[in-house]
């Protein structure tokens, strides 16, 4: 979809910003360019829409050399989101989002309908926000409008230059999550620039690490870059804590789950007590009849009095720490710390039914499985690891 073919950018004073860059971005992929300030990542991106012209080499988009396309027409086909958004202050939100369709000559009704659709996609109610002006919005809302505007004319390529760096960390995390949801829905090919390695590994299908002078040091999956840095520069850039960063790119899979005793909330207490005794467990998960998580009970509760003929639901403690299968280990670990929990439940992302639990032991095994899978170039589901200890 996007190909850099030995692209170099050298300025008249002899400074080389990009040095022989060759890489390919596949259709529907998110590729992140990451590196320190001055490494040529923004220059590389701006050569895609000809805001910067290469000194040599070619940039090809969807089979066409961008040098052969009128720059104005090219930019109307490529979405572009920048750090400070660049919304037109004198135009309403709806007018901002419909800017490119208007320039392309869309009928006004179609342009506004598309703008309303995009506002809903980025999580903003068009009826509520469409008539507002940029100064009436928060920073996070303006960034969402910027993304909506860039997608309004269904561009095959979206360029994003540090789009979330101007907002606070909490809003930034929310925007990243919303962006991943949106991209999965629309399937746009994205070239994303950031200086933050954590953002790069969270968002990218593949990550290109650039060093000073615009040299490509490594171009692989986030897991590969964190697990096997190709050069000393990459190892230093991703940091000594790259094992912790790997938590963000390791998804929880079925093989990672532990399976403690499970009882139904209508079961009598003696059923729960026997289930915990049979598995030598201090606690049991409580579900409803539809396999939905309700909470847990502990064996220690047996000491509080006779209750054998009474239902488990009367002593069920709520469990608020849960994730969905496919969420990251980082998310799981964060919830475990937040709730001071020894385990967290894992639910099916389709219907929220209970699947199992993660414990510190199984989380460690999941991380080891990910590392082993990367080393063997195989599916993590096919890797088994030995662990010490019990849940």
N, C-alpha and C positions, 0 to 999 in steps of 0.2 A: 504493500500500500504506500509506504514511504521508504525511499531508498536514498541513503547518502553514499555516493560513489566517489571515494578518494577526495572528499571535499576539503579544501583549504581556504582559510581567510587570512590574508596578510595585509596590514594597513600600510600606507605610504611611509610611515616612519620606521618600517621594518618589523613591527610587532606582529607576531603570529598569534591569532586568537583561536584558530582551529587548524589542526595539523593532520591532514590526510584522513579525515573521518570516513569510515565505511561501516555502515550498519543498516539493517532492514527492520522496519516496523511492520508487522503483519496486520492484516485487516481485522478490526475489532479488538486489537490489543492495546493495553496501556503500557507504554514504555516511558520510563522516567530517566531523565538526564540529571545526574547528581554530581556534585563536586564542590570544591572551595570557590570563593569569589575569584573571578578572573580566569576561570578554566575554560571559558568559551561555550558554556551550555546554553545561555540565552542567545548568543550569536548564532549557534547552530540552529536553534529553533527558528530564529528570525530569517534564516535563509530559506526556510520552507515556504513562507509567504512573501519572500522577496523584499522584506524590509531591510535586509542586508543581502548584498550580492556576493557570491563566492568568488575568490580569486582564481580558483581552478576546481575541477571536479564537477559533478552533477548532483542535483537534487531532483529526484523523480517522485511524483505523486500519482498513484493510480496509472502507472505506465507512461506518463507524460512528463518530459523535462520541464520544470517550472520556468526555465529561461525562455521557453517557447510560448508562454502564455502571458497575455496582457496583465500587468501587476494588479490593476484595479479589479478586473474580472476574477483573477486568482483569489484575491483576498475576500471576495464575496462568497467564494466556495469553501473557504476555510474558516472555521470558528476560531476566535482568539480571545482568551481571557487573561488579564494581567493583574498584578498585585493590587493596584488601587482602583480596579474595576473600570474607571473611565466612562461612567454613565453620563449622559447629557443632562446637566442640572435643570435646564429649562423645559425638559420633556417629562411627561408622566411615565410611570413604570410601564404601562401598556405600550406607550409610544416608543420607549427605549427598546423593549423586547422586539417590537415589530420593525425596527430600523432596517435590517437587511432585507426582509421580504418587501418592504416599501421600495427600497433601492432597486430590487430586482423586478419591480413592476407588478407585484402580486395585486389582485383586487383587494381593496381596503378591508372588505368583510373577511376575506380569507386570511389576510395578514393578522387581523385582530383575533380571529378565532385561533390561529396558531399560537399567538402570544398568550392567550388565556390557557390553552392546553399546556404550554411550557411552564407557566406559573404554577399550575397544579402539579406538574411533574417535579418541580424543585421544592415543593412543599409550601407554597404560598397561595392563598385564596385570591384568585383574580378579582373577584367582586370586592374584596376588602382592600387589596393593595394596588389594583390596576390604575386607579385615579390619583395615587399618591406621587409625590416627587422624591427624588433620591435623598434629599436632606431630611426627609421624614422617616427614613429607614435606619435600622441599626447596621453596623458594619457587616454582620453575618448575612442580613437580608440583602444588602447591596451586592455581596458576592454571589448570592443565589440568583439575583437578577442578571448579573454579568454572565453567569453560566447559561441561563435561559436565553439571553440575547444571542450568545454565540451559537446556540443550537437551533435558533428559530427557523433557519432556511434549510434544515436537514443537511448540514455539511458532512461530507465523508470523513473529514479530518478536523480534529479539535486540538488547538495549541493552547497550553496553559502554562503561564510563566509566573511562578511563585504565587498562585492565586489565593492561597489561604494564609499567607505569612503575616498579614496585617491585622489579624484578629487574635483574640486571647486564646489560650490553649484549649479551654473547654469548647468554645465555639468552633475552633479549628478541628477538633475531633469530630464534632457533629457534622461539619461540612464535609470532611473526608468520608464519613460513613454515608452521608446523603449522596455524595458524588459516586461512590462505588455502586450504590443502589441504582442510581440514574443511568450510569454507564452500562450496567448489566441489562437494563431495560431497553436502551436505545442502540447499543452496540457500536457506538462511534469509535473510530480509531483515534487514540489520544497520544500526543507527545507532551510530556509534563516535565517542567523544570522545577527543581528545588535544590536547596543547599543542605537539607535536613535528611540524613540517611534513614532515620526512623520513618519519616513520611514516605520516602522512596520505597522502602521494603514493604510498607503497609499497602501502598496503592499500586505498585508496579507488577505487571505480569513478568516483565523483564526490566532490568536496571542497567544503565550504562554509566560507569564511573569514569569521570574525566579528571585529568590532572592539569596543572598549570601548562599553558601553551596549547590547550585543546587537544591533548593526546588521550586516546581511548585506552584505559587501563584494563577494563573488564566489562563484558556485556553478557550477562547471564540472568538466570532467575534469582530472585532475592535470597532464596535458601542457599543457592550455590555460592553467591557472593559472601554471605555471612559464614557459610560452612567451610569454603575453600577459597580464600582471597588469592587472586592470581599473582599479585605483585606486593612487595612491601608497602607501596603507597596505599593500595586498597586495604591491606590489613590495618594500617595506621588510621586510615580515614574512617573505616567502619568501627574502629575502637576495640579495646581489649574486652569490652563487655558484649561482644557480638553474639556470644552464646545466649545472653539475655534477650538481645534484639531478635534472635531467632524465634523466641516465643511468639512474636507478632506475626510470623509467616508460617507457623505450624498449626494446621487445622486439627481439631479434635475429630477422630474417626472412631468407628464402632469398636475397633480392636483395643482402643485406649480405656474402655469403660470397665469398671468393677461392678459386681452385681451382689449387693448386700440383700438380706431378707426383705421381702416385700409382702405387705398385707393390705387388705381392703378396709376402708374406714368402718364398714359395717361388721367386720369380723369381731368376735368376742376377744377379750384381752388374752385369754388362755391360748388362742391361736397365734397371736403375735409373740407371746412369751416362748411358745414352743418353736416358732420359726427362728427366733434369735438364738435359742439354745442349740438347735440343730446345726446352725452355721457358726456357732461360737462367736456371735457378734453382739456388741453392746447396744446396738440400735437397729431399727428397721424403718424402711421407707413406707409411708402410708399413701395409698392411691384411692381414687374413687372407682366406681364400677366401670368407668370409661378409660381407665389407665391414666388419668390426669393426676399430677402431683398435688398432694395436700400438705404433706409435711413429714414428720418423723416421730417415733417414740423410742424410749430407751429402756433397757432391762432394769435400770435402777428404779424405774417407776413401780416395779413390782412390790417394793418394800413399803409403799404408801398405803397399803390396805387391800382388802379383798375386792376384786373387780372382775373375776373370771367371767361372769355372765353379762358384763356390760360392754358396749361397743368401743372399739379402739378410738373412734373419733373424739371421745370425751377427753382423751389425754394427748391428742395429737398436737405437736408444736409446729407452727407454720415454718416453711422453709422458703426464704426469699432469695437464696443464692442459687441461681440456675442459669444455664446457658443452653444453646441449641447445638446439635451436631453440626460440625463445620465451622463453628466459631473458633477463634484463635486461642492458643494456650495462654497468651498474654491476657486476654479478656477473662479467661477462667481464673488465672492466678490473681488478677486484680480483684475479682469478686470474692475470692477466698479470703484475701487479706481484709477487704472492706467489711465483710461480715464476720471476721474472726472465726471462720468455719473450717472444720476438719475435712469436709467434703462438700461438693456441690453437685446438684442434679444436672443431668443432660437430657434434653427433650428433643423430640422429633421436630424439625423446622416446619414440616407440613401441617401437623395437626396438634402440636404441643403435647403429645403423649410421652410418657416417661420411657427412657431407654436404659438408663444406668447412672452411675455416678463417677466423678473424678475425685481422686484423693491425691495428696502430695506424692505418694508412691507411684500411682498410675500416671500422674503428670510427668514425673521424671522419666518413666519408661517411654512415654509418648515422645518426649524430646529426644531420647536416645534412638527411638525408632526412626524419627525424621532424619537424624544425622546418618544412621546406617543406610537408610534408603538412598540418601544423596550420594553417599560413598559408593554404593553398589549400582547406582543409576537404575533403581527399580521402584515399584509402587510401595509406599509405606504399609499398605495392607498385607504385603507379602513378607514383611520383616517381623520376626519374633525376637523379643529380648527377655532376658532373665532378670528378675528383680528380687531384692532382698526385703523382707518385711511383709506385713499384711495390712489390709485396709483398716 
